[in-house]
Amino acid sequence: MEPYQDSQGSSLYIMSFYWTISTITTVGYGDISGSNTTEWIFCSIMMVIGVIGFSFANGSLASIISKIDSQNAELNEKVKTMNKVYKKYFLPLDLYVRCKRNLEFQT
């Protein structure tokens, strides 16, 4: 920390903010890191933008998977009901198959 002991107050605050953002975003400290105030500010902004983008992508993916899962559950319930009707009322096989295809097409 020797090179930072003679830094001005605002520079130390910016460096501390950079260190905090780097820690919170779990980017780490790696081999390449900012070495002056401009780089610390730029890197901090880019890390925050990266975390927001990553979070948005994960949220969108989870939403898509959830929607597909609920559609599959709805289809399975309809097919179960169709199977019960088929067995209970002895529907012709071709009618059952056409109804099942219709259910699958609708969802």
C-alpha positions as CSV (number, residue, x, y, z in Angstrom):
1,M,0.0,0.0,0.0
2,E,3.0,2.3,-0.1
3,P,2.2,4.0,-3.4
4,Y,-1.3,5.0,-2.0
5,Q,-0.1,6.6,1.2
6,D,0.7,9.9,-0.5
7,S,-2.5,10.0,-2.6
8,Q,-5.0,12.9,-2.2
9,G,-8.2,12.3,-0.2
10,S,-10.5,12.2,-3.2
11,S,-8.3,9.7,-4.9
12,L,-8.3,7.4,-1.9
13,Y,-12.1,7.6,-1.7
14,I,-12.4,6.6,-5.4
15,M,-9.9,3.8,-4.9
16,S,-11.9,2.6,-1.9
17,F,-15.1,2.8,-4.0
18,Y,-13.4,0.8,-6.7
19,W,-12.3,-1.8,-4.2
20,T,-15.8,-2.1,-2.8
21,I,-17.5,-2.5,-6.1
22,S,-14.8,-5.0,-7.2
23,T,-15.5,-7.0,-4.0
24,I,-19.3,-6.8,-4.2
25,T,-19.5,-7.7,-7.8
26,T,-17.1,-10.6,-7.2
27,V,-15.0,-9.6,-10.1
28,G,-11.9,-10.0,-8.0
29,Y,-8.6,-8.2,-8.2
30,G,-6.9,-10.3,-10.9
31,D,-3.7,-9.4,-12.7
32,I,-5.2,-6.5,-14.5
33,S,-6.7,-3.7,-12.5
34,G,-7.1,0.0,-12.5
35,S,-4.1,2.1,-11.5
36,N,-5.4,5.7,-11.6
37,T,-8.5,7.6,-10.8
38,T,-9.9,7.5,-14.3
39,E,-9.4,3.8,-14.6
40,W,-11.0,3.1,-11.2
41,I,-14.1,5.1,-12.1
42,F,-14.4,3.5,-15.6
43,C,-13.9,0.0,-14.2
44,S,-16.4,0.6,-11.4
45,I,-19.1,1.7,-13.9
46,M,-18.4,-1.2,-16.2
47,M,-18.6,-3.7,-13.3
48,V,-22.0,-2.3,-12.2
49,I,-23.3,-2.4,-15.8
50,G,-22.0,-6.0,-16.1
51,V,-23.8,-7.1,-13.0
52,I,-27.0,-5.5,-14.0
53,G,-26.8,-7.1,-17.5
54,F,-26.0,-10.5,-16.0
55,S,-28.9,-10.2,-13.6
56,F,-31.3,-9.2,-16.3
57,A,-30.2,-12.1,-18.5
58,N,-30.7,-14.6,-15.6
59,G,-34.1,-13.2,-14.7
60,S,-35.3,-13.4,-18.3
61,L,-34.0,-17.0,-18.6
62,A,-35.8,-18.0,-15.4
63,S,-39.0,-16.4,-16.6
64,I,-38.9,-18.3,-19.9
65,I,-38.2,-21.6,-18.2
66,S,-41.0,-21.0,-15.7
67,K,-43.5,-20.2,-18.5
68,I,-42.5,-23.3,-20.4
69,D,-42.9,-25.4,-17.2
70,S,-46.3,-24.0,-16.4
71,Q,-47.5,-24.7,-20.0
72,N,-46.2,-28.3,-19.8
73,A,-48.0,-28.8,-16.5
74,E,-51.3,-27.4,-18.0
75,L,-50.9,-29.7,-21.0
76,N,-50.3,-32.7,-18.7
77,E,-53.4,-32.0,-16.7
78,K,-55.5,-31.8,-19.9
79,V,-54.1,-35.0,-21.2
80,K,-54.8,-36.8,-17.9
81,T,-58.4,-35.6,-18.1
82,M,-58.6,-36.7,-21.7
83,N,-57.3,-40.2,-20.7
84,K,-59.9,-40.5,-18.0
85,V,-62.7,-39.5,-20.5
86,Y,-61.3,-42.0,-23.0
87,K,-61.3,-44.9,-20.5
88,K,-64.6,-44.0,-18.9
89,Y,-66.7,-43.5,-22.0
90,F,-64.9,-45.9,-24.4
91,L,-64.2,-43.2,-27.0
92,P,-63.0,-44.4,-30.5
93,L,-59.2,-44.3,-30.7
94,D,-59.1,-42.0,-33.7
95,L,-61.3,-39.4,-31.9
96,Y,-59.0,-39.7,-28.9
97,V,-55.9,-39.1,-31.0
98,R,-57.4,-36.1,-32.8
99,C,-58.5,-34.6,-29.5
100,K,-55.1,-35.1,-28.0
101,R,-53.3,-33.6,-31.0
102,N,-55.7,-30.6,-30.7
103,L,-54.7,-30.1,-27.1
104,E,-51.1,-30.3,-27.9
105,F,-51.5,-27.8,-30.8
106,Q,-53.4,-25.3,-28.6
107,T,-50.7,-25.1,-25.9
